[in-house]
Amino acid sequence: MARIGKRILSAFVDIGEDADRKQSPPAAAEMPAAASSATSETVGTAGTSATAGTSATSRTSATEQRFSGYFDKLFSDANIPGPDYYEFSRMIGAMQAIPNERARYAAAFAGLQVQGLDKEKLLATANEYLRVLSADADQFQKTVDAALQEKVHARGAEAEEKSRRIEALSREILELQQQIGVLQKEIAGNEEKLSVSTNGYGAESQRRRQQILADIEKIGQYI
């Protein structure tokens, strides 16, 4: 049943199933109407608006065709042998040239009545197709709920987790930057201390050397 549900949903939206995508009609974004929006860049504002309107209408029409085709197949697959509501509804659709609605219904029923269809069977099978619609809608909703959980809620939770991780990393980066600042100050202070010590040592060492050399010279003179 899960696979059936995915096939139902894949007829209208991309749920990431390659096999199901191959069985469903092309997405509205893939329809040739999308090409018309590209040419709108070469015309003025009025032309752009008209082209955009045409593109939007084409996308809407393509979506309607996908839904219509899906439910046509649903009813065709559920068609009960012999004349019933399915044949009656198709005949009504084929008689749109007759302007009077009552006349269309009467003519369609008369045409199927000779094949054994009566009002009771017509109403009974109409209710059967309502049951088919309800069952399909229930399965479709289950699939939508599952897709929402997988594609929306689960991804939302993942996004929140990554956001929390970014916040934690940002705090860690800030702490590391502060530590680096402290270390740099410590380094600068130590360098200064070492420089002072080195200079002081060198100066005093040189003074002591000169003092010893001077004493050696005087010892030679005085003693």
MARBA-3410 file (N, C-alpha, C, O; in Angstrom, 1 decimal):
223
0.8,-1.2,0.0,0.0,0.0,0.0,0.9,1.3,0.0,0.5,2.3,-0.6 ~ 2.0,1.2,0.7,2.9,2.3,0.7,3.4,2.7,-0.7,3.4,3.9,-1.1 ~ 3.7,1.7,-1.5,4.1,1.9,-2.9,3.0,2.5,-3.7,3.2,3.4,-4.5 ~ 1.7,2.1,-3.5,0.6,2.6,-4.2,0.4,4.1,-3.8,0.2,5.0,-4.7 ~ 0.6,4.4,-2.5,0.4,5.8,-2.0,1.5,6.6,-2.7,1.2,7.8,-3.1
2.7,6.1,-2.8,3.8,7.0,-3.4,3.5,7.2,-4.9,3.8,8.3,-5.4 ~ 2.9,6.2,-5.6,2.5,6.4,-7.0,1.5,7.5,-7.1,1.5,8.3,-8.0 ~ 0.5,7.5,-6.1,-0.5,8.5,-6.2,0.1,9.9,-6.0,-0.2,10.8,-6.8 ~ 0.9,10.0,-5.0,1.5,11.3,-4.7,2.5,11.7,-5.8,2.5,12.9,-6.2 ~ 3.2,10.8,-6.4,4.2,11.1,-7.4,3.5,11.6,-8.7,4.2,12.2,-9.6
2.2,11.4,-8.8,1.5,11.9,-10.0,1.4,13.4,-10.0,1.1,14.0,-11.0 ~ 1.6,14.0,-8.8,1.4,15.4,-8.7,2.6,16.2,-8.2,2.9,17.3,-8.5 ~ 3.5,15.5,-7.3,4.7,16.2,-6.8,5.8,15.2,-6.8,5.7,14.0,-6.9 ~ 7.0,15.8,-6.7,8.3,15.0,-6.7,8.5,14.6,-5.3,8.7,15.4,-4.4 ~ 8.5,13.3,-5.1,8.8,12.7,-3.7,10.1,12.0,-3.7,10.4,11.2,-2.8
10.9,12.2,-4.8,12.2,11.6,-4.8,12.3,10.1,-5.2,13.3,9.5,-5.0 ~ 11.2,9.6,-5.8,11.3,8.2,-6.3,11.5,8.2,-7.8,10.6,8.6,-8.5 ~ 12.6,7.8,-8.2,12.9,7.8,-9.7,11.9,6.9,-10.4,11.4,7.3,-11.5 ~ 11.6,5.7,-9.9,10.8,4.8,-10.6,9.4,5.4,-10.7,8.7,5.4,-11.8 ~ 8.9,6.0,-9.6,7.6,6.6,-9.6,7.5,7.8,-10.6,6.5,8.1,-11.2
8.6,8.6,-10.6,8.7,9.7,-11.4,8.5,9.4,-12.9,7.9,10.1,-13.7 ~ 9.1,8.2,-13.3,9.0,7.8,-14.7,7.5,7.4,-15.1,7.2,7.6,-16.2 ~ 6.7,7.0,-14.1,5.4,6.6,-14.4,4.4,7.8,-14.4,3.3,7.7,-14.9 ~ 4.8,8.9,-13.8,4.0,10.1,-13.7,4.2,11.0,-14.8,5.2,11.0,-15.5 ~ 3.2,11.9,-15.1,3.3,12.9,-16.2,4.4,13.8,-15.9,4.8,13.9,-14.7
5.0,14.5,-16.9,6.1,15.5,-16.6,5.6,16.6,-15.7,4.5,17.0,-15.7 ~ 6.6,17.1,-14.9,6.3,18.2,-14.0,5.9,19.4,-14.8,6.3,19.6,-15.9 ~ 5.1,20.3,-14.1,4.6,21.5,-14.8,5.8,22.4,-15.2,5.8,23.0,-16.2 ~ 6.9,22.4,-14.4,8.1,23.2,-14.7,8.8,22.7,-15.9,9.6,23.4,-16.5 ~ 8.5,21.4,-16.4,9.2,20.9,-17.5,8.4,21.1,-18.8,8.9,20.8,-19.9
7.2,21.7,-18.7,6.4,21.9,-19.9,6.9,23.0,-20.8,7.6,23.9,-20.2 ~ 6.7,23.0,-22.1,7.2,24.0,-23.0,6.9,25.4,-22.6,7.5,26.3,-23.0 ~ 5.8,25.6,-21.9,5.3,26.9,-21.5,6.4,27.7,-20.8,6.5,28.9,-20.9 ~ 7.3,27.0,-20.1,8.4,27.7,-19.3,9.3,28.5,-20.3,9.9,29.5,-19.9 ~ 9.4,28.0,-21.5,10.3,28.7,-22.5,9.8,30.0,-22.8,10.6,30.9,-23.1
8.5,30.3,-22.7,8.0,31.6,-23.1,8.4,32.7,-22.2,8.6,33.8,-22.6 ~ 8.7,32.3,-20.9,9.1,33.4,-20.0,10.5,33.9,-20.3,10.8,35.0,-20.0 ~ 11.4,33.0,-21.0,12.7,33.5,-21.3,12.7,34.5,-22.4,13.5,35.5,-22.3 ~ 11.8,34.5,-23.3,11.7,35.5,-24.4,11.2,36.8,-23.9,11.4,37.8,-24.6 ~ 10.6,36.8,-22.8,10.0,38.1,-22.3,11.0,39.1,-22.0,10.7,40.3,-21.9
12.3,38.7,-21.8,13.4,39.7,-21.4,13.7,40.6,-22.6,14.4,41.6,-22.4 ~ 13.3,40.3,-23.8,13.6,41.0,-25.0,12.6,42.0,-25.4,12.7,42.8,-26.4 ~ 11.5,42.1,-24.6,10.4,43.0,-25.0,10.2,44.0,-23.8,10.9,43.9,-22.8 ~ 9.3,44.9,-24.0,9.0,45.9,-23.0,8.2,45.4,-21.8,7.9,44.2,-21.7 ~ 7.8,46.3,-20.9,7.1,45.9,-19.7,5.8,45.3,-20.0,5.4,44.3,-19.4
5.0,45.8,-20.9,3.7,45.2,-21.3,3.9,43.9,-21.9,3.1,43.0,-21.5 ~ 4.9,43.7,-22.7,5.2,42.4,-23.3,5.6,41.4,-22.2,5.2,40.2,-22.3 ~ 6.4,41.8,-21.2,6.8,41.0,-20.1,5.6,40.5,-19.3,5.5,39.3,-19.0 ~ 4.7,41.4,-19.0,3.5,41.0,-18.2,2.7,40.0,-19.0,2.2,39.1,-18.4 ~ 2.5,40.3,-20.3,1.6,39.4,-21.1,2.3,38.0,-21.1,1.6,37.0,-21.0
3.6,37.9,-21.4,4.3,36.6,-21.4,4.2,35.9,-20.1,4.0,34.7,-20.1 ~ 4.4,36.6,-19.0,4.4,36.0,-17.7,3.0,35.4,-17.4,2.8,34.3,-16.9 ~ 1.9,36.2,-17.8,0.6,35.7,-17.7,0.3,34.4,-18.5,-0.3,33.5,-18.0 ~ 0.9,34.4,-19.7,0.7,33.2,-20.5,1.4,32.0,-19.9,0.9,30.9,-19.9 ~ 2.6,32.3,-19.4,3.4,31.2,-18.8,2.6,30.6,-17.6,2.6,29.4,-17.4
2.1,31.5,-16.7,1.4,31.1,-15.5,0.1,30.3,-15.9,-0.2,29.3,-15.3 ~ -0.6,30.8,-17.0,-1.7,30.0,-17.4,-1.4,28.7,-17.9,-2.1,27.7,-17.7 ~ -0.3,28.6,-18.7,0.2,27.3,-19.2,0.5,26.3,-18.1,0.2,25.1,-18.1 ~ 1.2,26.8,-17.0,1.5,26.0,-15.9,0.3,25.5,-15.2,0.2,24.3,-14.8 ~ -0.7,26.4,-15.0,-2.0,26.0,-14.4,-2.7,24.9,-15.2,-3.2,24.0,-14.7
-2.7,25.2,-16.6,-3.3,24.2,-17.5,-2.7,22.8,-17.4,-3.3,21.8,-17.3 ~ -1.3,22.8,-17.3,-0.6,21.6,-17.3,-0.9,20.8,-15.9,-1.1,19.6,-15.9 ~ -1.0,21.6,-14.9,-1.3,21.0,-13.6,-2.7,20.4,-13.6,-3.0,19.3,-13.1 ~ -3.7,21.1,-14.2,-5.1,20.6,-14.3,-5.1,19.4,-15.1,-5.9,18.4,-14.8 ~ -4.3,19.3,-16.2,-4.3,18.2,-17.0,-3.8,16.9,-16.3,-4.2,15.8,-16.5
-2.8,17.2,-15.4,-2.2,16.0,-14.7,-3.2,15.5,-13.7,-3.4,14.3,-13.6 ~ -3.9,16.4,-13.0,-5.0,15.9,-12.1,-6.1,15.2,-12.8,-6.6,14.2,-12.4 ~ -6.5,15.8,-13.9,-7.6,15.3,-14.7,-7.2,13.9,-15.2,-8.0,12.9,-15.2 ~ -6.0,13.7,-15.8,-5.5,12.5,-16.3,-5.4,11.4,-15.2,-5.8,10.2,-15.4 ~ -5.0,11.8,-14.0,-4.9,10.9,-12.9,-6.3,10.3,-12.5,-6.4,9.1,-12.4
-7.3,11.2,-12.4,-8.6,10.7,-12.0,-9.3,10.0,-13.1,-10.1,9.1,-12.8 ~ -9.0,10.4,-14.3,-9.6,9.6,-15.4,-9.1,8.1,-15.4,-9.9,7.2,-15.6 ~ -7.8,8.0,-15.1,-7.3,6.6,-15.0,-7.8,5.9,-13.8,-8.1,4.7,-13.8 ~ -8.0,6.6,-12.7,-8.5,6.0,-11.4,-9.9,5.5,-11.7,-10.2,4.3,-11.3 ~ -10.8,6.2,-12.4,-12.1,5.8,-12.6,-12.1,4.7,-13.7,-12.9,3.7,-13.6
-11.2,4.8,-14.7,-11.1,3.7,-15.7,-10.7,2.4,-15.1,-11.3,1.3,-15.4 ~ -9.7,2.4,-14.2,-9.3,1.2,-13.5,-10.4,0.6,-12.6,-10.5,-0.6,-12.4 ~ -11.2,1.5,-12.1,-12.3,1.0,-11.2,-13.6,0.7,-11.9,-14.6,0.4,-11.3 ~ -13.6,0.9,-13.2,-14.8,0.7,-14.0,-15.5,-0.6,-13.8,-14.8,-1.7,-13.9 ~ -16.7,-0.6,-13.5,-17.5,-1.8,-13.2,-17.9,-2.4,-14.6,-18.4,-1.6,-15.4
-17.8,-3.7,-14.8,-18.3,-4.2,-16.1,-19.7,-3.9,-16.4,-20.6,-3.9,-15.5 ~ -20.0,-3.6,-17.7,-21.3,-3.3,-18.1,-21.6,-1.8,-18.0,-20.8,-1.1,-17.4 ~ -22.7,-1.3,-18.5,-23.0,0.1,-18.4,-23.3,0.5,-17.0,-24.1,-0.1,-16.2 ~ -22.7,1.6,-16.6,-22.9,2.1,-15.2,-22.6,3.6,-15.2,-22.6,4.3,-16.3 ~ -22.4,4.2,-14.0,-22.2,5.6,-13.9,-21.0,6.1,-14.7,-21.0,7.2,-15.3
-20.0,5.3,-14.8,-18.8,5.7,-15.6,-19.1,6.0,-17.0,-18.7,7.0,-17.5 ~ -19.8,5.1,-17.7,-20.2,5.3,-19.1,-21.1,6.4,-19.2,-21.1,7.2,-20.2 ~ -22.0,6.5,-18.2,-23.0,7.6,-18.2,-22.3,9.0,-18.2,-22.6,9.9,-19.0 ~ -21.3,9.1,-17.3,-20.6,10.4,-17.1,-19.8,10.7,-18.4,-19.7,11.9,-18.8 ~ -19.2,9.7,-19.0,-18.5,10.0,-20.2,-19.4,10.4,-21.4,-19.1,11.2,-22.2
-20.6,9.8,-21.4,-21.6,10.1,-22.4,-22.1,11.6,-22.2,-22.3,12.3,-23.2 ~ -22.3,11.9,-21.0,-22.7,13.3,-20.7,-21.6,14.3,-21.2,-21.9,15.3,-21.8 ~ -20.3,14.0,-21.0,-19.3,14.8,-21.5,-19.2,14.9,-23.0,-18.8,15.9,-23.5 ~ -19.5,13.8,-23.6,-19.5,13.8,-25.1,-20.7,14.5,-25.7,-20.6,14.8,-26.9 ~ -21.7,14.9,-24.9,-22.9,15.5,-25.5,-22.9,17.0,-25.1,-24.0,17.6,-25.0
-21.8,17.6,-24.9,-21.7,19.0,-24.6,-22.3,19.9,-25.7,-22.7,21.1,-25.4 ~ -22.4,19.4,-26.9,-23.0,20.2,-28.0,-24.5,20.4,-27.7,-25.0,21.3,-28.3 ~ -25.1,19.6,-26.9,-26.5,19.8,-26.6,-26.6,20.8,-25.5,-26.1,20.6,-24.4 ~ -27.2,22.0,-25.8,-27.1,23.1,-24.8,-28.0,22.8,-23.6,-27.7,23.3,-22.5 ~ -29.1,22.1,-23.7,-30.0,21.9,-22.6,-29.5,20.7,-21.7,-29.3,19.6,-22.2
-29.2,21.0,-20.4,-28.7,20.0,-19.5,-29.6,18.9,-19.3,-29.2,17.7,-19.3 ~ -30.9,19.2,-19.1,-31.8,18.1,-18.9,-31.9,17.2,-20.1,-32.0,15.9,-19.9 ~ -31.8,17.7,-21.3,-31.8,16.9,-22.5,-30.6,16.0,-22.6,-30.7,14.9,-23.0 ~ -29.4,16.6,-22.2,-28.2,15.8,-22.2,-28.3,14.6,-21.3,-28.0,13.5,-21.7 ~ -28.8,14.8,-20.1,-28.9,13.7,-19.1,-29.9,12.7,-19.6,-29.7,11.5,-19.5
-31.0,13.2,-20.1,-32.0,12.2,-20.6,-31.5,11.4,-21.8,-31.8,10.2,-21.8 ~ -30.8,12.1,-22.7,-30.3,11.4,-23.9,-29.3,10.3,-23.5,-29.2,9.2,-24.0 ~ -28.4,10.7,-22.5,-27.3,9.8,-22.1,-27.9,8.6,-21.4,-27.5,7.4,-21.7 ~ -28.9,8.8,-20.6,-29.6,7.7,-19.9,-30.3,6.8,-20.8,-30.3,5.6,-20.7 ~ -31.0,7.4,-21.8,-31.8,6.6,-22.8,-30.8,5.8,-23.6,-31.1,4.6,-23.9
-29.7,6.3,-24.0,-28.7,5.5,-24.8,-28.2,4.3,-24.0,-27.9,3.3,-24.6 ~ -28.0,4.4,-22.7,-27.5,3.3,-21.9,-28.6,2.4,-21.3,-28.4,1.3,-21.0 ~ -29.8,3.0,-21.3,-30.9,2.2,-20.8,-31.2,0.9,-21.6,-31.5,-0.1,-21.1 ~ -31.0,1.1,-22.9,-31.2,0.0,-23.8,-30.2,-1.1,-23.6,-30.3,-2.3,-24.1 ~ -29.0,-0.8,-23.0,-28.0,-1.7,-22.7,-28.2,-2.4,-21.3,-27.3,-3.1,-20.8
-29.3,-2.0,-20.6,-29.5,-2.6,-19.3,-29.3,-1.7,-18.1,-29.5,-2.2,-17.0 ~ -29.0,-0.5,-18.3,-28.8,0.4,-17.2,-30.1,1.0,-16.7,-30.9,1.5,-17.5 ~ -30.4,0.9,-15.4,-31.6,1.5,-14.9,-31.2,2.6,-13.9,-30.0,2.7,-13.5 ~ -32.1,3.4,-13.4,-31.8,4.5,-12.5,-31.2,4.0,-11.2,-30.2,4.6,-10.7 ~ -31.7,2.9,-10.7,-31.2,2.3,-9.4,-29.7,1.9,-9.6,-28.9,2.3,-8.7
-29.3,1.3,-10.7,-27.9,0.9,-10.9,-27.1,2.1,-11.1,-25.9,2.2,-10.7 ~ -27.6,3.1,-11.8,-26.9,4.3,-12.1,-26.5,5.0,-10.8,-25.4,5.4,-10.6 ~ -27.5,5.2,-9.9,-27.2,5.8,-8.6,-26.3,5.0,-7.7,-25.4,5.5,-7.0 ~ -26.5,3.6,-7.7,-25.7,2.7,-6.9,-24.2,2.8,-7.4,-23.3,2.8,-6.5 ~ -24.0,2.8,-8.7,-22.6,2.8,-9.2,-22.0,4.2,-9.0,-20.8,4.3,-8.8
-22.8,5.2,-9.0,-22.3,6.6,-8.8,-21.7,6.7,-7.3,-20.7,7.2,-7.1 ~ -22.5,6.0,-6.4,-22.0,6.0,-5.0,-20.8,5.1,-4.9,-19.9,5.4,-4.0 ~ -20.6,4.1,-5.7,-19.4,3.3,-5.7,-18.2,4.1,-6.1,-17.1,3.9,-5.5 ~ -18.4,4.9,-7.1,-17.3,5.8,-7.5,-16.9,6.8,-6.5,-15.8,7.2,-6.3 ~ -18.0,7.3,-5.7,-17.7,8.1,-4.6,-16.8,7.4,-3.6,-15.9,8.0,-3.0
-17.1,6.1,-3.3,-16.3,5.3,-2.4,-14.9,5.2,-2.9,-13.9,5.3,-2.1 ~ -14.7,5.0,-4.2,-13.4,4.9,-4.8,-12.6,6.2,-4.6,-11.4,6.2,-4.2 ~ -13.3,7.3,-4.8,-12.7,8.6,-4.5,-12.3,8.8,-3.1,-11.2,9.3,-2.8 ~ -13.2,8.4,-2.1,-12.9,8.5,-0.7,-11.7,7.7,-0.3,-10.8,8.1,0.4 ~ -11.6,6.4,-0.8,-10.5,5.5,-0.5,-9.2,6.1,-1.1,-8.2,6.0,-0.4
-9.3,6.6,-2.3,-8.1,7.2,-2.9,-7.6,8.4,-2.1,-6.4,8.6,-2.0 ~ -8.6,9.2,-1.7,-8.2,10.4,-1.0,-7.6,10.1,0.4,-6.6,10.7,0.8 ~ -8.1,9.0,1.0,-7.5,8.6,2.3,-6.1,8.1,2.1,-5.2,8.5,2.9 ~ -5.9,7.3,1.1,-4.5,6.8,0.8,-3.6,8.0,0.4,-2.4,8.0,0.8 ~ -4.1,8.9,-0.4,-3.3,10.1,-0.8,-2.9,10.9,0.4,-1.8,11.3,0.5
-3.9,11.1,1.3,-3.5,11.9,2.5,-2.5,11.2,3.4,-1.6,11.9,3.9 ~ -2.6,9.9,3.5,-1.6,9.1,4.3,-0.2,9.3,3.6,0.8,9.5,4.3 ~ -0.2,9.3,2.3,1.1,9.5,1.6,1.6,10.9,1.8,2.8,11.1,2.0 ~ 0.7,11.9,1.7,1.1,13.3,2.0,1.7,13.4,3.4,2.7,14.1,3.5 ~ 1.0,12.8,4.3,1.5,12.9,5.7,2.9,12.3,5.9,3.7,12.9,6.5
3.1,11.2,5.2,4.4,10.5,5.3,5.4,11.4,4.6,6.5,11.5,5.1 ~ 5.1,11.9,3.5,6.0,12.8,2.7,6.3,14.1,3.5,7.5,14.5,3.6 ~ 5.3,14.6,4.2,5.5,15.8,5.1,6.5,15.4,6.2,7.4,16.2,6.5 ~ 6.3,14.3,6.8,7.2,13.9,7.9,8.6,13.7,7.4,9.6,14.2,8.0 ~ 8.8,13.1,6.2,10.1,12.8,5.7,10.8,14.0,5.0,11.9,14.3,5.3
10.0,14.8,4.2,10.5,15.9,3.4,10.5,17.2,4.1,11.2,18.1,3.7 ~ 9.6,17.4,5.1,9.4,18.7,5.7,9.8,18.6,7.2,10.8,19.3,7.6 ~ 9.1,17.8,8.0,9.3,17.8,9.4,10.7,17.3,9.7,11.5,17.9,10.5 ~ 11.1,16.2,9.1,12.4,15.6,9.4,13.5,16.6,8.9,14.5,16.8,9.6 ~ 13.3,17.2,7.7,14.3,18.1,7.2,14.4,19.4,8.1,15.4,19.9,8.3
13.2,19.8,8.6,13.2,20.9,9.5,13.9,20.6,10.8,14.7,21.5,11.2 ~ 13.8,19.4,11.3,14.5,19.1,12.5,16.0,19.0,12.3,16.8,19.5,13.1 ~ 16.4,18.5,11.1,17.8,18.5,10.7,18.3,19.9,10.6,19.5,20.2,11.0 ~ 17.5,20.8,10.0,18.0,22.2,9.8,18.1,22.8,11.2,19.1,23.6,11.4 ~ 17.2,22.6,12.1,17.3,23.1,13.4,18.6,22.6,14.2,19.3,23.4,14.9
18.8,21.3,14.0,20.0,20.7,14.6,21.3,21.4,14.1,22.2,21.7,14.8 ~ 21.3,21.6,12.8,22.5,22.2,12.2,22.6,23.7,12.6,23.7,24.2,12.8 ~ 21.5,24.3,12.8,21.5,25.7,13.3,22.0,25.8,14.7,22.8,26.6,15.0 ~ 21.6,24.8,15.5,22.1,24.8,16.9,23.7,24.5,16.9,24.4,25.0,17.7 ~ 24.1,23.6,16.0,25.5,23.3,15.8,26.3,24.6,15.4,27.4,24.8,15.9
25.7,25.3,14.5,26.4,26.6,14.1,26.5,27.5,15.3,27.5,28.2,15.4 ~ 25.4,27.6,16.1,25.5,28.5,17.2,26.6,28.0,18.2,27.3,28.9,18.7 ~ 26.6,26.7,18.4,27.6,26.2,19.3,29.0,26.5,18.8,29.9,26.9,19.5 ~ 29.2,26.2,17.5,30.5,26.5,16.9,30.9,28.0,16.9,32.0,28.4,17.1 ~ 29.8,28.8,16.7,30.1,30.3,16.8,30.5,30.7,18.2,31.5,31.5,18.3
29.9,30.1,19.2,30.3,30.4,20.6,31.8,29.9,20.8,32.6,30.6,21.4 ~ 32.1,28.7,20.3,33.4,28.2,20.4,34.4,29.0,19.7,35.5,29.3,20.2 ~ 34.1,29.5,18.5,35.0,30.4,17.7,35.2,31.6,18.5,36.4,32.1,18.6 ~ 34.1,32.2,19.1,34.3,33.5,19.9,35.2,33.2,21.1,36.1,34.1,21.3 ~ 35.0,32.1,21.8,35.9,31.8,22.9,37.3,31.6,22.5,38.2,32.1,23.2
37.5,30.9,21.3,38.9,30.7,20.8,39.5,32.1,20.4,40.7,32.3,20.7 ~ 38.7,32.9,19.9,39.3,34.3,19.5,39.7,35.0,20.7,40.7,35.7,20.7 ~ 38.9,34.9,21.8,39.2,35.6,23.0,40.5,35.0,23.6,41.3,35.7,24.1 ~ 40.6,33.7,23.6,41.8,33.0,24.1,43.0,33.4,23.3,44.1,33.7,23.8 ~ 42.8,33.6,22.0,43.9,34.0,21.1,44.4,35.4,21.5,45.6,35.7,21.5
43.4,36.3,21.7,43.7,37.6,22.2,44.5,37.7,23.4,45.5,38.4,23.5 ~ 44.1,36.8,24.4,44.9,36.8,25.7,46.3,36.3,25.4,47.2,36.8,26.0 ~ 46.4,35.2,24.6,47.7,34.6,24.3,48.6,35.7,23.6,49.8,35.8,23.9 ~ 48.0,36.4,22.7,48.8,37.4,21.9,49.3,38.5,22.9,50.5,39.0,22.8 ~ 48.5,38.9,23.9,48.9,39.9,24.8,50.0,39.3,25.7,51.0,40.0,26.0
49.9,38.0,26.1,50.9,37.3,26.9,52.2,37.2,26.1,53.3,37.4,26.7 ~ 52.1,36.9,24.8,53.3,36.8,24.0,54.0,38.1,23.9,55.2,38.2,24.0 ~ 53.2,39.2,23.6,53.8,40.5,23.5,54.5,40.9,24.8,55.6,41.5,24.8 ~ 53.8,40.6,26.0,54.4,40.9,27.3,55.7,40.2,27.5,56.7,40.7,28.0 ~ 55.7,38.9,27.2,56.9,38.1,27.4,58.0,38.5,26.5,59.2,38.5,26.9
57.7,38.9,25.2,58.7,39.3,24.3,59.3,40.6,24.9,60.6,40.8,24.8 ~ 58.5,41.5,25.4,59.0,42.7,25.9,59.9,42.5,27.1,61.0,43.1,27.3 ~ 59.5,41.6,28.0,60.3,41.2,29.2,61.6,40.6,28.8,62.7,40.9,29.3 ~ 61.6,39.7,27.8,62.8,39.0,27.3,63.7,40.0,26.7,65.0,40.0,26.9 ~ 63.1,41.0,26.0,64.0,42.0,25.3,64.7,42.9,26.4,65.8,43.2,26.2
63.9,43.3,27.4,64.5,44.1,28.5,65.6,43.3,29.2,66.7,43.9,29.5 ~ 65.3,42.0,29.5,66.3,41.2,30.2,67.5,41.0,29.4,68.6,41.1,29.9 ~ 67.4,40.8,28.1,68.5,40.6,27.2,69.4,41.8,27.1,70.6,41.8,27.2 ~ 68.7,43.0,26.9,69.4,44.2,26.9,70.2,44.5,28.2,71.3,45.0,28.2 ~ 69.4,44.3,29.3,70.0,44.5,30.6,71.2,43.6,30.9,72.3,44.0,31.4
71.0,42.4,30.5,72.1,41.4,30.7,73.3,41.8,29.9,74.5,41.8,30.4 ~ 73.1,42.1,28.6,74.2,42.5,27.7,75.0,43.7,28.2,76.2,43.7,28.2 ~ 74.2,44.7,28.7,74.8,45.9,29.1,75.7,45.7,30.4,76.8,46.1,30.5 ~ 75.1,44.9,31.3,75.8,44.7,32.6,77.0,43.7,32.3,78.1,43.9,32.9 ~ 76.9,42.8,31.4,77.9,41.9,31.1,79.1,42.6,30.5,80.3,42.4,30.8
78.8,43.6,29.6,79.8,44.4,28.9,80.5,45.3,29.9,81.7,45.5,29.9 ~ 79.7,45.8,30.9,80.3,46.7,31.9,81.3,45.9,32.8,82.4,46.4,33.1 ~ 80.9,44.7,33.2,81.7,43.9,34.0,83.0,43.5,33.2,84.1,43.4,33.8 ~ 82.9,43.2,31.9,84.0,42.8,31.1,85.0,44.0,31.1,86.2,43.8,31.3 ~ 84.5,45.2,30.8,85.4,46.4,30.8,86.1,46.6,32.1,87.2,47.0,32.2
85.3,46.3,33.2,85.8,46.5,34.5,87.0,45.6,34.8,88.0,46.0,35.3 ~ 86.8,44.3,34.4,87.9,43.3,34.6,89.1,43.7,33.7,90.2,43.6,34.2 ~ 88.9,44.1,32.5,90.0,44.4,31.6,90.8,45.6,32.1,92.0,45.7,32.1 ~ 90.0,46.6,32.7,90.6,47.7,33.2,91.5,47.4,34.5,92.6,47.9,34.7 ~ 90.9,46.5,35.3,91.6,46.0,36.5,92.9,45.3,36.1,93.9,45.5,36.7
92.8,44.4,35.1,94.0,43.7,34.6,95.1,44.7,34.2,96.3,44.5,34.5 ~ 94.7,45.7,33.5,95.7,46.7,33.0,96.3,47.4,34.2,97.5,47.7,34.2 ~ 95.5,47.8,35.2,96.0,48.5,36.4,96.9,47.6,37.2,97.9,48.1,37.8 ~ 96.5,46.3,37.3,97.4,45.4,38.1,98.8,45.4,37.5,99.8,45.3,38.2 ~ 98.8,45.3,36.2,100.1,45.3,35.5,100.9,46.6,35.7,102.1,46.6,35.8
100.2,47.7,35.9,100.9,48.9,36.2,101.3,49.1,37.6,102.4,49.6,37.9 ~ 100.4,48.7,38.5,100.6,49.1,39.9,101.3,48.0,40.8,101.8,48.3,41.8 ~ 101.2,46.8,40.3,101.7,45.8,41.2,102.9,45.1,40.5,103.5,44.1,41.0
END
